[in-house]
Amino acid sequence: MNRTSIAWTGPMPAVTTPFRADHSIDEESLIANMERLFDAGATGMVVGGCTGEFWTLSLAERAHLAKLTATACQGKGPAILGTGSILEGEVIEQIHAAKEAGIDGVLVLPPYFAHLTESEIIAHYEAVNDKSVLPIILYNIPGNAGNAITPAIADRLADLDKVVAIKESSGNWTNFHDTLLRVKERIRVYCGPSSVFGVAATLAGADGLIDCFPNVWDKGCLDLWHATKAGRMEEAWELQRIGIAMTQLFVAGGRTLYPSTKAVMNHLGLPGGGFPRPPLRPLTGAQEAELLAGMDALLAQYGKVA
């Protein structure tokens, strides 16, 4: 397999996993969110990743999520499942369950928490690759995982036979661009923080955008890709400006990204929000009020662009 083995391109949102107050998965809300995002211009869905709070989900819940997603994506775009785990055996188990559920590809993190050497990271992916029954998207998000897929490591992993792409979510433009230049002829490259530099990534040759912000700003984030590809650059750069401001707002004032995302979705009456699962907690008080007021102001600016 290589980049030509798949045709996955464009904006593919990393969707939230909505939980009820009792922490059960709200299946109807999940499906409604994916339907809304497809209607807004999404080209595929990524579930069970960092935005999907994978660390709170049992393997059985992830398999259930895979079945729901495969059904929702049928005929509309690729269904991609996150398989985050420290143990390679659990990653492989999830890949086989995803295949059975009808998932098209898997997003594979490096092992997290334990600090690994370059050779250990490569060995982990080699072991997963050898037993994978689905195309693999490498997932570089060192701020969360603690272990990085550096451009040099990506260069090595791009030659594994099940690896077809990388989601580069380091948030560092130099790292993203170096990875793109090294591997783009062999595997596809998706930009993670598209709200921050999605326009530049698209212009540089990224194959698509995988980001959490379409959950709260569907048309704006998805149109960022479509406007750039269509050459509507004044619109694209204005959407990028708002996206950067939105990103900064979500993590300012002691807030973190995923509770902020769900708070805004609930505020806007969008499906897919609900509650975060512990250890995350819903925003309250001044933190929540400041976020929602800031989001309303940014959406008013977007109304002048749309």
N, C-alpha and C positions, 0 to 999 in steps of 0.2 A: 504493500500500500504506500501511497504518497499523496501529494496535494491533488493529483488528478483522480484519485479514487473517490473523492467526494465533490459535491457541487454546492457546498454550504457557504453562502456569502450574505453580506448585508447585516442589518441590525438584528441581533438575536438576544432579547432581554434575559438577564439573570433574574428569575422571578422569585418573589417571596414565598415562603410557606406560611399561609395564614393559620393561626391557632385561635381557638375559642378561649373563653375565660378559664375553662377547666383544662386547658393545654392540649386538647384533642385537635387533630387536623380538620380544618373546615374545607372539605373536598369541593363543595359547591362554589365557594368563594375562590378557591384556587383555579378551577376550570373557567369561571367567569372572567378572572383576570387574564388568563391566557387568550380567551376569545376576544376580549377587548384589545389586547396588544396586537393580535393578528389583524384585527380590523383597522388598527392604526398604522399598519405598515411593517410589522415585524416579519422576519423571514424564517424564524425558528425560535425554539425555547430551550433555555438551560435551567434545570431544576436541581434542587439538592446541592447547590454550591454554597458559597459563603453567605450570599444574600438569602438563600433558603435555609439558613441556620442548620446546616447538615450535622453539626456536632451534637445537636439535641435529638436527632432522629435515630431510632433503632434501625438495624438492618432490615427488619420486617417492614417498618414504616417507609424506608427508602424504596423497597421493592413495590410497595403499594403506590407510592408517589410515581414510580416509573410507569406503572400500568395506566394511571390516570393521565399522565402526560402523553404517553404514546397514543392514547385514544384521542386526546384533544388536538394533537399535532397531525393526525392522519390526513394526508392530502394537502397540508398547508405548509409544512416545513419540517426540518429535522428536529427530533426530540433528543435532547442531550442530558445525561444524568451525571451529577457530581458523585464521586466515589471516595471522598476523603477518608483516609484512615492512616494510622501509624503502621499498621501491619499489612504486609503485602498479601497475606492470605485473605484478609477481609476485603481488600480492594478487588482481588480476583473473584471472590464470592459475589460481590456486588455486580461485577461486570457480567457474570453468568446469569444472575437474576434479571439484570437489565435487558439482556438479549432475549430471555424468555418472555419478558413483558412487552417487547416490541420496540425498545429504545434503539435509536440509530447510532449513537456514539456516546463515549464517556469522557468526562473531564477528570483528570487524574493529578492530584496534588503530590508534591514530595511528602514524605513522612514529616510530621510536625513535632514540636516540643524538643525531641532529642536532636542535638546539634550534630549534623552529619558532615563528613568530608565529601569532596567532589566525587571520589570513586564510590562511596556508599550511596549517594543519590543516583548515580548512573546504574549501579548494581540493582537498586530497587526497581527502577524502570525496566531494566532488562528482564527481571523476574516477572514483572507484571505483563510485559510485552509477550513473553514466551507463552503465557497461558490465556491471553486475552482472546475473546471471540467477537470483539467489536473494535471499530476504529477508536484510537486514543487521541484526545486533545490534551497536551501537556498544559499544566496550570501553574503559572509563576505568580505568586502573590506573597513575597517574602515578609511583608509587614504582618501578615497573619500566620503564615506557616512557619516562619523562623528560618527556613532553609530556602535558598534561592536557586532557581534555574538560571544561572548566568548565561550570557550569550555563548560562552565557550561550551558550557554543558548542553545548551540547546543545540549547538552545532553537532555534538556527538549523538544526542538522542534523536535528531531528525533522520538518522539513518536506520533506526529500528523499524521493522517491517510493519507494525501495526500503528505507528505514529503518523497521523495525517495533518496535525495542526498544533498550534500553541496559542493559548490565551495569555497574553503578556500584560499582567496587572501590577507590575512593580510601581507604577506611578512615576517612573523616572524616564524622561524622554530619551536620554542617551542610551539607556539600557534597552528600551523598546526598539529604537531605531537600529542599534547594533545587532540585536536579535533578528530583526526584519531582514537586514542586509545579508546576514549569514545564512538564513534558512529558507528564504521566501521562494527559491527555485525548487525546493524539495517538499516543503510542507506549507500549509496555509497559516497565516498570522492574523490573529484577532486582537484588537485593542481593548483592554479592560476599561481604563478610566476615560471613556469616550467623552464624558461630560467635561473633562479637563483639556484633552488634546485630540478629540476624535476627528476634527476637520483635518488637522495636520497629518494624523495617522492615515486617514483615507487618501489624502493627496500623495502620501509617501508610498502607497501601494498596499495598505492593509486589506485583507480579504473581507473583513467584517468587524462589527463592534459587539462586544458582550459586556453589558453594564447593568447596574441595578436601577439607574435613574429613570428608565422608561416606566417603571412601576408607578412613579409619582408624576411623570411629565411625558406621557406617551408620545403625543404628536411632536413635541419639541425635540426630544432625544432621537426619535426615529427619523424625523425629517432632517436632522443634522446630517445623517448619512445620505439620504435621498437628494437633498439640496446640493451637497458637495459633489456627488456623482453627476448631477445634472448641470453643474457649472453655475448654480445660483449662489455665487460666493458671498455677496453682501448679506443675504439671508443666512447662509451657513455660519459666517463669522459672528453675526448677531446672536444666533442660537448658542454658539460656543461661549460667548461672553456671559450669557445668562446661565449656562450650565456651570461655568466656573464659579460664579457667585452662589449658585445653589449648592454646589459641593462644599464651599467654605461655610455656608450657613448651617448645613447639616452636622458639621463636626465642631462648630464653635460653641462657646459657653458651657463646656463640659459634656456636650452631647456626643454620641457615637452614631455611626452611619445607620445601622439596622433598626434600632428603635426609632430614630428620626424618620426613616423611610415609612415605617408602619404608622407613625403618628400623623404624617402628612396624608397618607392614603385614607386613613379614617376621617380626617378633617375634610377631605375633598369628596367623601362618599364613594370612593373607588373600591372595587372588590380586591381581595388579596391582602388586605391589611390585617386587621384583628390584633391579637396580642403577640408579643415576642414570648418565647419560652425562656424560663430561667436557665442560666444565670442572668440573661438580659431582663430588663424591667421596662415597663412602659414609661414614657416621659410624663412628668407632671409639673405643675406650678409654673414658675417663671421660665424654666427651660423650654417647656412645651409652648407657652404663650409667645415667647420670642421667636421660636421656630415657625409657628403658624402665621404670625404676622409678617415675618420676613418672606415666607413662601407666597402669601397672598400678594405682596408687593412685586415679587418677581414674576408671578403669573400675569399680573397687570401689564408688565413690560412685554411679556411674550404676546399678549393680545394685540400689541401694536405691530408685531412682526408677522403674525399669522395672517 
